[in-house]
Amino acid sequence: MTKNELYKCYTSYSNQYPEIQQIKNISFVKNAKISKFYLDENEIEHWNRLPDELSATQVINLNRQHRDRLKWKLLESSLTPEEINDFEKKHQIKLPQSFRDFLLGYTPLFDTI
């Protein structure tokens, strides 16, 4: 599956279920760090003043300040095929091609972080 096809799948799914993109519907692990780049800079005043990584508490508080309306956005994956190959060699496994495509495509914020 190409990145373009993956993007279309994400877009179609999020259009059907817009609540999945809402920050308020994500369960954050206590010590989680979240990249500010998941947040839409157009939704947040002074976005450029935010640190690059926010704690779960900071994201929750920021969302509350915006009346629980913040949504996350897709980020392109930073994984490389070489990193996946190294992982496969280390763990002596072979990942299905569709899962490799998924890992190399985009990084969503679904459900729990």
HUFEN-V174523 format. One record per residue. RES is the residue in three letters. OMEGA is omega in degrees with one decimal (* if undefined). BURIAL is b if it has 9 or more other ideal C-beta (glycine too) atoms within 8 Angstrom, else e. D_FIRST is the distance of its C-alpha to the first C-alpha in Angstrom with 2 decimals. Layout:
[[RES,OMEGA,BURIAL,D_FIRST] [RES,OMEGA,BURIAL,D_FIRST]]
This chain:
[[MET,-179.3,e,0.00] [THR,177.4,e,3.79] [LYS,179.3,b,6.74] [ASN,178.2,e,8.17] [GLU,176.1,e,6.10] [LEU,-179.9,b,6.69] [TYR,178.1,b,10.11] [LYS,177.7,e,10.78] [CYS,178.0,b,10.33] [TYR,-178.1,b,12.66] [THR,178.7,e,14.93] [SER,-179.1,e,15.34] [TYR,-178.7,b,16.09] [SER,174.6,b,18.45] [ASN,177.7,e,20.14] [GLN,-176.0,e,20.88] [TYR,-175.3,e,22.05] [PRO,-179.5,e,23.36] [GLU,-179.5,e,25.37] [ILE,-179.1,b,22.46] [GLN,-177.8,e,22.57] [GLN,179.4,b,26.29] [ILE,-176.3,b,27.59] [LYS,-178.8,e,30.35] [ASN,178.3,e,28.06] [ILE,175.4,b,26.84] [SER,-177.4,e,28.90] [PHE,172.7,b,29.66] [VAL,-171.9,e,30.79] [LYS,-174.3,e,34.23] [ASN,-177.6,e,33.59] [ALA,172.6,b,30.08] [LYS,-175.9,e,29.45] [ILE,177.8,b,27.10] [SER,177.8,b,26.11] [LYS,-177.5,b,27.69] [PHE,170.7,e,24.66] [TYR,-177.8,b,23.07] [LEU,-178.3,b,25.99] [ASP,-178.3,b,26.26] [GLU,178.3,e,28.98] [ASN,-179.5,e,30.13] [GLU,-170.7,b,31.06] [ILE,174.7,b,33.17] [GLU,179.6,e,36.42] [HIS,178.2,e,36.96] [TRP,-177.0,b,33.33] [ASN,177.2,e,34.07] [ARG,179.0,e,36.81] [LEU,172.8,b,34.60] [PRO,-178.9,e,34.00] [ASP,176.5,e,30.51] [GLU,178.3,e,30.32] [LEU,174.5,b,31.95] [SER,176.8,b,33.18] [ALA,180.0,b,32.23] [THR,179.2,e,35.74] [GLN,-179.9,e,35.37] [VAL,179.2,b,32.19] [ILE,179.7,b,33.93] [ASN,177.7,e,37.06] [LEU,178.3,b,35.28] [ASN,177.2,b,33.60] [ARG,178.0,e,37.05] [GLN,179.6,e,38.52] [HIS,175.5,b,36.08] [ARG,177.9,e,37.04] [ASP,-177.8,b,33.88] [ARG,-177.6,e,31.81] [LEU,177.3,b,29.50] [LYS,173.6,b,25.75] [TRP,176.0,b,23.13] [LYS,178.5,e,20.34] [LEU,170.9,e,16.90] [LEU,174.2,b,17.10] [GLU,-179.4,e,14.72] [SER,176.4,b,14.41] [SER,177.5,e,17.15] [LEU,175.9,e,15.95] [THR,175.7,e,15.67] [PRO,179.0,e,14.36] [GLU,178.7,e,18.11] [GLU,177.2,e,18.76] [ILE,176.8,b,16.32] [ASN,178.7,e,17.98] [ASP,178.2,e,21.32] [PHE,179.8,b,20.59] [GLU,179.2,b,19.71] [LYS,-178.3,e,22.88] [LYS,-176.1,e,25.00] [HIS,178.7,e,24.18] [GLN,177.7,e,23.91] [ILE,174.0,e,20.69] [LYS,179.8,e,17.32] [LEU,175.4,b,14.35] [PRO,-177.4,e,11.75] [GLN,-178.9,e,8.59] [SER,177.8,e,6.65] [PHE,175.0,e,9.50] [ARG,178.4,b,9.43] [ASP,178.6,b,6.09] [PHE,-178.1,b,7.99] [LEU,-178.9,b,11.11] [LEU,-175.5,b,10.24] [GLY,-174.3,b,9.06] [TYR,179.0,b,12.04] [THR,178.3,e,15.13] [PRO,170.2,e,16.57] [LEU,178.2,e,20.09] [PHE,164.5,e,20.08] [ASP,-174.3,e,23.32] [THR,177.4,e,24.98] [ILE,*,b,25.34]]
